[in-house]
Amino acid sequence: MSTAPIFADEEWRLPSRGKVAMLSLITGECGIFSIFVAAYLYYIGRSISGPTPRILEAPIFNTVCLLSSSLTIWLAEREIERGRMRAFGAWWGITILLGLIFIAGTALEWHTLIFHDGLTIHTNLFGTTFYSLVGLHATHVIVGLIGLSIIMIFTLLGRVNRSHAERIQVFSLYWHFVDAVWVVVFTVVYVVGR
């Protein structure tokens, strides 16, 4: 009977440095978001003056757009793996458009809350925690949009090709993270918090 390991013929390879780095970043960001979510939940109902979470209207359309962008970026990933650069660029562009729609919707929501409802970051605890949590997420979306746009510029210049598929997948992890965090933020702010 042989005592050799079953997988002795397979060579072990280090995982992708890019994926390890991105997953490390995402892990750290999860910790930051957890703190902001906990603060929001802790302070729900503690404001004694000013607007309360009842004034919030769930941004359903914005949410559909942002969550749909996870599908479009995944489709872009598939196309670059196949070397279909036009299709990659199209799906990547749609992802950018969906992210921009989300940010525009957030800006409109904030405009209404500030100028119509009188809710600012200084109004009460609700305002402080709402703008901190939703603003943290919006900042991450904007950072993602900047990255997506830079990649799109290089794509339009013909500098992105099939050999960059793994790098595109690494960046896509960040965008999927931003979308996943929105599910948590949406649930906490617009469902539980109201």
ZIDA-V647767 format. One record per pair of residues at least 12 apart in sequence whose ideal C-beta (glycine too) atoms are under 10 Angstrom apart, sorted by the first residue. I is the first residue (numbers start at 1). J is the second residue. D is the distance in whole Angstrom. If there is no record, write none. Layout:
<<I	J	D> <I	J	D>>
This chain:
<<16	166	6> <16	167	9> <16	169	9> <16	170	7> <17	170	9> <18	166	7> <18	167	6> <18	169	8> <18	170	4> <18	171	9> <18	173	9> <19	166	8> <19	169	8> <19	170	6> <19	173	7> <20	170	10> <21	170	8> <22	169	9> <22	170	5> <22	171	8> <22	172	9> <22	173	5> <22	174	6> <22	177	8> <23	170	9> <23	173	7> <23	177	9> <25	173	9> <25	174	7> <25	177	9> <26	173	7> <26	174	7> <26	176	9> <26	177	5> <26	178	10> <26	180	9> <26	181	9> <27	177	10> <29	136	9> <29	140	7> <29	174	9> <29	177	7> <29	178	9> <29	181	8> <30	177	8> <30	180	9> <30	181	8> <30	184	10> <32	136	7> <32	140	10> <33	133	8> <33	136	7> <33	137	8> <33	140	9> <33	177	10> <33	181	6> <33	184	7> <33	185	8> <34	184	9> <35	132	10> <35	133	10> <35	136	10> <36	129	8> <36	132	6> <36	133	5> <36	134	9> <36	135	9> <36	136	6> <36	137	9> <36	185	9> <36	188	9> <37	129	10> <37	133	7> <37	136	10> <37	181	9> <37	184	6> <37	185	7> <37	187	10> <37	188	5> <37	189	9> <38	188	10> <39	125	9> <39	128	9> <39	129	6> <39	132	7> <39	133	8> <40	53	10> <40	125	10> <40	126	9> <40	128	10> <40	129	4> <40	130	7> <40	132	8> <40	133	5> <40	134	9> <40	185	9> <40	188	6> <40	189	7> <40	192	9> <40	193	7> <41	129	9> <41	133	10> <41	188	6> <41	189	10> <41	192	7> <41	193	8> <42	125	9> <42	129	8> <43	124	9> <43	125	4> <43	126	7> <43	128	8> <43	129	5> <43	130	9> <43	193	10> <44	125	9> <44	126	8> <44	129	8> <44	188	9> <44	189	10> <44	192	8> <44	193	5> <44	194	9> <45	125	9> <45	126	9> <45	193	9> <46	124	9> <46	125	5> <46	126	8> <46	129	9> <47	123	8> <47	124	4> <47	125	5> <47	126	5> <47	127	8> <47	128	9> <47	129	9> <48	124	8> <48	125	9> <49	123	8> <49	124	6> <49	125	10> <49	126	10> <50	117	9> <50	118	7> <50	119	7> <50	120	9> <50	122	10> <50	123	4> <50	124	4> <50	125	9> <50	126	7> <50	127	7> <51	113	8> <51	117	5> <51	118	6> <51	119	5> <51	120	10> <51	123	7> <51	124	7> <51	126	7> <51	127	7> <51	130	9> <52	119	9> <52	124	8> <52	126	6> <52	193	10> <52	194	9> <53	119	10> <53	126	6> <53	129	10> <53	130	8> <53	189	7> <53	190	9> <53	192	9> <53	193	5> <53	194	5> <54	126	10> <54	193	10> <54	194	6> <55	112	9> <55	113	7> <55	116	9> <55	117	5> <55	118	9> <55	119	7> <55	126	9> <55	130	10> <55	194	9> <56	109	8> <56	113	8> <56	117	9> <56	119	9> <56	126	9> <56	130	8> <56	134	10> <56	189	7> <56	190	6> <56	193	8> <56	194	6> <57	109	8> <57	112	9> <57	113	10> <57	190	8> <57	194	10> <58	186	7> <58	189	9> <58	190	4> <58	191	8> <58	194	8> <59	102	8> <59	105	6> <59	106	7> <59	108	9> <59	109	6> <59	134	10> <59	182	10> <59	186	8> <59	189	10> <59	190	7> <60	105	10> <60	186	9> <60	190	9> <61	101	8> <61	102	9> <61	105	7> <62	98	10> <62	101	7> <62	102	5> <62	103	9> <62	104	8> <62	105	4> <62	106	7> <62	108	9> <62	109	8> <62	182	9> <62	186	9> <63	102	8> <63	105	9> <63	179	10> <63	182	7> <63	183	8> <63	185	10> <63	186	6> <63	190	9> <64	98	9> <64	101	10> <64	102	9> <65	97	9> <65	98	5> <65	99	8> <65	100	9> <65	101	5> <65	102	5> <65	103	10> <65	104	10> <65	105	7> <66	98	7> <66	99	7> <66	101	8> <66	102	4> <66	103	9> <66	105	9> <66	106	10> <66	137	10> <66	141	7> <66	175	10> <66	178	8> <66	179	6> <66	182	5> <66	183	9> <66	186	9> <67	98	9> <67	102	9> <67	179	6> <67	180	9> <67	182	7> <67	183	8> <67	186	9> <68	94	9> <68	95	9> <68	98	6> <68	101	10> <68	102	10> <68	179	9> <69	91	10> <69	94	8> <69	95	5> <69	96	8> <69	97	9> <69	98	4> <69	99	6> <69	100	10> <69	101	9> <69	102	8> <69	141	9> <69	144	9> <69	148	9> <69	175	7> <69	176	9> <69	178	9> <69	179	7> <70	95	9> <70	98	9> <70	172	9> <70	175	7> <70	176	5> <70	177	10> <70	178	9> <70	179	4> <70	180	8> <70	182	10> <71	91	9> <71	94	9> <71	95	9> <71	98	9> <71	179	10> <72	90	9> <72	91	5> <72	92	8> <72	93	9> <72	94	5> <72	95	4> <72	96	9> <72	97	9> <72	98	6> <72	99	10> <72	175	10> <73	91	7> <73	92	7> <73	94	9> <73	95	5> <73	96	10> <73	98	9> <73	99	9> <73	144	10> <73	148	8> <73	168	9> <73	169	10> <73	171	9> <73	172	5> <73	173	10> <73	174	10> <73	175	5> <73	176	7> <73	179	9> <74	91	9> <74	95	9> <74	169	10> <74	172	7> <74	175	9> <74	176	8> <75	87	8> <75	88	9> <75	90	9> <75	91	4> <75	92	9> <75	94	8> <75	95	9> <76	88	5> <76	89	8> <76	90	8> <76	91	4> <76	92	5> <76	93	9> <76	94	8> <76	95	6> <76	148	10> <76	151	10> <76	155	10> <76	168	7> <76	172	8> <76	175	10> <77	91	8> <77	92	9> <77	165	7> <77	166	10> <77	168	6> <77	169	6> <77	171	10> <77	172	6> <78	91	8> <78	165	9> <79	91	6> <79	92	9> <79	162	10> <79	165	10> <79	168	10> <80	92	9> <80	155	9> <80	160	7> <80	161	8> <80	162	6> <80	163	9> <80	164	7> <80	165	5> <80	166	10> <80	167	10> <80	168	5> <80	169	9> <80	172	10> <81	162	7> <81	165	5> <81	166	9> <81	168	9> <81	169	8> <82	162	8> <82	165	9> <83	161	7> <83	162	4> <83	163	9> <83	165	9> <84	162	9> <85	155	7> <85	158	8> <85	160	7> <85	161	7> <85	162	8> <86	155	10> <88	151	10> <88	155	7> <88	160	8> <88	161	9> <88	162	9> <88	164	10> <88	165	9> <88	168	8> <89	151	10> <89	152	7> <89	155	5> <89	156	7> <89	160	8> <92	148	7> <92	149	10> <92	151	7> <92	152	6> <92	155	6> <92	156	10> <92	160	9> <92	168	8> <92	172	10> <93	148	9> <93	149	10> <93	152	6> <93	155	9> <93	156	9> <95	144	9> <95	145	9> <95	148	6> <95	151	10> <95	152	9> <95	172	9> <95	175	7> <96	144	9> <96	145	6> <96	148	5> <96	149	6> <96	151	9> <96	152	6> <98	179	10> <99	141	6> <99	142	9> <99	144	7> <99	145	5> <99	148	7> <99	149	9> <99	175	8> <99	178	9> <99	179	10> <100	141	9> <100	142	10> <100	145	7> <100	148	10> <100	149	10> <102	137	10> <102	138	8> <102	141	6> <102	145	9> <102	178	10> <102	179	10> <102	182	8> <103	138	7> <103	141	6> <103	142	6> <103	144	10> <103	145	7> <106	134	7> <106	135	9> <106	137	9> <106	138	5> <106	141	8> <106	142	10> <107	138	8> <109	134	8> <110	130	10> <110	131	8> <110	134	8> <110	135	9> <110	138	9> <113	127	8> <113	130	8> <113	131	9> <113	134	10> <114	127	9> <114	131	9> <119	131	8> <121	135	8> <126	193	9> <129	189	9> <129	193	9> <130	189	7> <130	193	8> <133	184	10> <133	185	6> <133	188	8> <133	189	7> <133	193	10> <134	182	10> <134	185	7> <134	186	10> <134	189	7> <134	190	10> <136	181	9> <136	185	9> <137	178	7> <137	181	6> <137	182	6> <137	184	9> <137	185	5> <137	186	9> <137	189	9> <138	178	10> <138	182	10> <138	185	10> <140	174	8> <140	175	10> <140	177	8> <140	178	5> <140	181	7> <140	182	9> <141	175	9> <141	178	6> <141	179	9> <141	181	9> <141	182	8> <142	178	10> <143	174	8> <143	178	8> <144	171	9> <144	172	10> <144	174	6> <144	175	5> <144	176	10> <144	177	9> <144	178	5> <144	179	9> <145	175	9> <145	178	10> <147	171	6> <147	174	7> <147	175	8> <148	171	8> <148	172	10> <148	174	10> <148	175	7> <150	171	10> <151	164	9> <151	167	9> <151	168	7> <151	171	7> <151	172	10> <155	168	10>>
